[in-house]
Amino acid sequence: MSIYAIGDIQGCYDDLMRLLEAIKFNENDDQLWFAGDLVNRGPKSLETLRFVKSLGASAITVLGNHDLHLLAMAHSVRTERKKDSLSQILESPDRDELLDWLRHRPLFHFNEQFCLVHAGLPPQWDFDTACDMARLVESALQHDDYPELLQQMYGNKPNCWSSQLKGNDRLRFVINCMTRMRYCDDNGRLDFDHNGPPGTQPKSLKPWFAMPNRKSAGLTIIFGHWSSLGYSLQNNCYCIDSGCLWGGELTALHLGDPVYRVSVHCQGSLKPNAKMA
């Protein structure tokens, strides 16, 4: 069996189909790991969501911030934004089935060699803490009163990890780390004001994967979310969001011996010179 990790699709279904053709994906033999943000802003979020769901055990996907935004919109926690393209899902006859499937996806996935998360891990977390914190949020999302979590998950505070965090503060911090983070300051505080590539941020900030004494440094981590960074391998961390939505590429990373990259050029549903997010 071959395993391929695929970067942020964001509704660019046609590009995904071309990528799967390029890697000769066989759903009976292979498995796809999706780095989150299956939906939003691209033209075919509904088709993308239906397709990934239809793959069953042949697909693993972690939740991204746009996937959570879809769930929040479905429960009127958030209203439609100018660049959103989620109405087809919300108006589809199978919407409830699709949304229920989506909220049962993990935030963190791993096997013996690789870890998958949408955005990143704070420097204070080791592997066991990351697993525990992901399960905490997953349990809340899968509980009957999960709309309460959707109501409470927005906001940039708290922005620094403490084992003393409780309740919604802890849940919000975990979600922000795993679905939104890019930079940290020297004290490990999350920064949400800067999303450009490394070198454009203030000197007080470092990419989360470059933080000194990061407790997850021994892990091989695959993540998306950071399209302005693009495909990158640094500090044993692979960024596989290569900007498909913005006219870049959609990337599949073969997780085997050897590890290698397969990418297809994308049409770009948003202008290539627009702000990446």
C-alpha positions in Angstrom: 0.0 0.0 0.0 1.2 3.5 -0.8 0.3 6.5 1.4 0.2 10.0 0.0 -0.3 13.1 2.0 -2.1 15.9 0.1 -2.1 19.6 0.9 -5.0 22.0 1.2 -7.6 21.5 -1.6 -10.1 24.2 -0.6 -12.7 23.0 -3.1 -10.3 22.7 -6.1 -11.8 19.4 -7.0 -10.7 19.3 -10.6 -7.0 19.8 -9.6 -7.4 17.0 -7.0 -8.6 14.7 -9.8 -5.6 15.5 -11.9 -3.3 14.9 -9.0 -4.8 11.5 -8.2 -4.4 10.6 -11.9 -0.7 11.7 -11.7 0.0 9.4 -8.7 -2.1 6.6 -10.2 -4.2 6.4 -7.0 -6.0 3.1 -6.4 -8.5 3.3 -3.6 -8.4 -0.4 -3.1 -4.6 -0.4 -2.5 -3.6 3.1 -1.5 -4.5 5.6 1.3 -4.7 9.4 1.1 -3.9 11.6 4.1 -5.5 15.1 3.7 -3.9 18.0 5.6 -7.3 19.7 6.2 -9.1 22.6 4.5 -11.0 20.3 2.1 -13.4 23.1 1.5 -14.0 26.8 0.9 -13.0 29.5 -1.6 -12.6 27.1 -4.4 -15.4 26.3 -6.9 -16.3 22.7 -6.0 -16.3 22.3 -2.2 -19.4 20.1 -2.3 -17.9 17.7 -4.8 -14.6 17.6 -2.9 -16.4 16.8 0.4 -18.5 14.1 -1.1 -15.6 12.5 -2.9 -13.3 12.3 0.2 -16.1 11.0 2.3 -16.8 8.3 -0.3 -13.3 7.0 0.0 -14.0 5.5 3.4 -11.0 4.0 5.0 -8.9 4.9 2.0 -8.8 8.5 3.2 -7.7 10.1 6.4 -8.3 13.8 6.8 -7.5 16.2 9.7 -9.7 19.2 10.3 -8.5 22.7 9.1 -9.8 26.1 10.0 -12.0 26.3 6.9 -13.6 23.0 7.7 -14.4 24.3 11.2 -15.7 27.5 9.6 -18.2 25.4 7.6 -19.4 23.7 10.7 -19.8 27.1 12.4 -21.7 28.5 9.4 -24.1 25.5 9.5 -25.0 26.4 13.1 -25.3 30.2 12.4 -22.2 30.8 14.6 -20.6 32.5 11.6 -22.1 34.2 8.6 -21.0 33.9 5.0 -17.9 36.0 4.1 -17.1 37.6 0.8 -14.8 34.8 -0.4 -16.7 31.9 1.1 -18.0 29.2 -1.3 -19.9 27.0 1.1 -23.5 27.6 0.1 -23.7 24.5 -2.1 -22.8 22.3 0.8 -25.2 24.0 3.2 -28.1 23.8 0.6 -27.4 20.2 -0.5 -29.8 17.4 0.3 -27.1 15.4 2.0 -25.7 18.3 4.0 -26.4 16.8 7.4 -24.7 13.6 6.5 -21.7 15.4 5.2 -21.4 17.7 8.2 -21.8 14.8 10.6 -19.0 13.0 8.8 -16.8 16.1 8.9 -17.1 16.8 12.6 -16.0 13.2 13.3 -12.6 13.8 11.6 -9.5 14.0 13.8 -7.3 17.0 14.4 -4.1 14.9 14.6 -3.2 11.7 12.9 -0.1 9.6 13.0 1.5 6.2 12.2 4.8 4.9 13.2 6.7 7.3 11.0 4.7 10.4 10.3 2.3 12.9 12.1 -0.3 14.9 10.3 -1.8 18.2 11.5 -3.4 21.1 9.6 -1.3 24.0 11.1 1.2 23.0 13.8 2.1 22.2 17.3 3.1 24.6 20.1 6.7 24.2 21.3 5.6 23.1 24.8 3.9 20.0 23.5 5.5 16.6 23.1 3.8 13.7 21.2 1.7 12.5 24.1 0.4 16.0 24.9 -0.5 16.6 21.2 -2.5 13.3 21.2 -4.3 14.1 24.4 -5.2 17.6 23.4 -6.4 16.5 20.0 -8.6 13.9 21.5 -10.0 16.5 23.9 -11.3 18.6 21.1 -12.4 15.6 19.0 -14.5 14.4 21.9 -16.2 17.8 22.2 -16.9 18.0 18.5 -18.4 14.5 18.5 -20.6 15.1 21.5 -24.3 16.0 21.1 -23.7 19.5 22.4 -20.9 20.3 20.0 -22.6 23.6 18.8 -21.5 25.0 22.2 -17.9 24.4 21.2 -18.4 26.1 17.9 -19.8 29.1 19.7 -16.7 29.3 22.0 -13.8 28.4 19.7 -13.3 31.8 18.1 -10.7 34.3 19.5 -6.9 34.6 19.8 -6.7 34.2 23.6 -5.3 32.4 25.4 -2.2 32.6 23.2 0.3 30.6 25.4 0.1 27.1 26.7 -0.3 26.3 30.3 -1.3 23.0 31.8 -3.6 25.1 34.0 -5.9 26.0 31.1 -9.4 24.7 31.6 -12.6 24.4 29.8 -13.2 26.5 26.7 -9.9 28.3 27.1 -8.1 25.0 26.7 -10.2 23.9 23.8 -9.8 27.2 22.0 -6.0 27.1 22.4 -5.8 23.6 21.0 -7.9 24.5 18.0 -5.9 27.6 17.3 -2.6 25.6 17.5 -3.8 22.7 15.3 -5.7 24.8 12.7 -4.4 28.4 12.7 -0.8 28.8 14.0 2.2 29.9 12.0 4.5 31.9 14.2 5.5 32.0 17.9 7.5 34.5 19.9 10.4 33.5 22.1 8.1 32.6 25.0 6.1 30.3 22.8 3.1 32.7 22.5 1.1 32.2 19.3 1.0 35.1 16.8 -2.0 35.5 14.5 -1.1 38.9 12.8 1.6 37.6 10.4 1.0 35.0 7.7 3.8 35.8 5.2 6.7 33.5 4.5 9.6 33.3 6.9 11.7 36.5 6.6 8.7 38.8 6.4 7.8 38.6 10.1 9.2 40.7 13.0 12.5 39.5 14.4 10.7 38.6 17.6 8.8 35.8 15.9 9.9 32.4 14.6 8.0 29.7 12.6 6.5 27.2 15.0 8.7 24.4 13.5 11.9 26.5 14.0 11.3 27.1 17.7 14.4 26.2 19.8 13.8 23.3 22.3 10.5 22.4 20.6 9.4 19.2 22.4 8.0 17.7 19.2 11.4 18.0 17.4 11.9 14.3 17.2 8.7 13.8 15.2 8.3 14.0 11.4 5.3 16.3 11.0 3.3 17.0 7.9 1.2 20.2 7.8 -0.6 22.5 5.4 -2.3 25.9 6.1 0.7 28.1 5.1 0.4 28.7 1.4 2.8 31.6 1.4 5.5 29.3 2.8 4.7 26.7 0.1 6.2 23.3 -0.2 9.0 23.1 2.4 11.1 20.7 4.4 12.6 22.2 7.5 13.4 20.8 10.9 11.9 17.5 10.0 8.6 19.2 9.1 7.0 19.1 5.7 4.7 21.9 4.6 2.5 20.6 1.7 0.3 23.6 1.1 1.7 24.7 -2.2 -1.0 27.3 -3.0 -3.4 25.4 -5.2 -6.2 27.9 -4.6 -3.9 30.8 -5.6 -2.7 29.4 -8.9 0.2 27.4 -7.4 0.4 23.7 -7.1 -1.5 20.8 -5.4 1.0 18.5 -3.8 1.0 14.8 -2.8 3.8 13.6 -0.6 4.6 9.9 -0.9 5.1 8.6 2.6 7.4 5.7 2.1 10.9 4.8 1.2 11.8 7.1 -0.4 9.7 10.1 0.5 9.0 12.1 -2.7 6.8 14.8 -3.9 4.3 14.8 -6.9 2.6 18.1 -7.8 0.3 19.4 -10.5 0.0 23.0 -11.5 -3.4 24.5 -10.6 -5.7 26.9 -12.4 -6.1 29.2 -9.3 -9.6 30.0 -8.3 -8.4 33.2 -6.7 -5.9 35.6 -8.3 -2.3 34.4 -7.8 -1.3 37.9 -6.5 -4.1 38.0 -3.9 -3.4 37.6 -0.2 -2.6 34.0 0.7 -4.3 32.5 3.8 
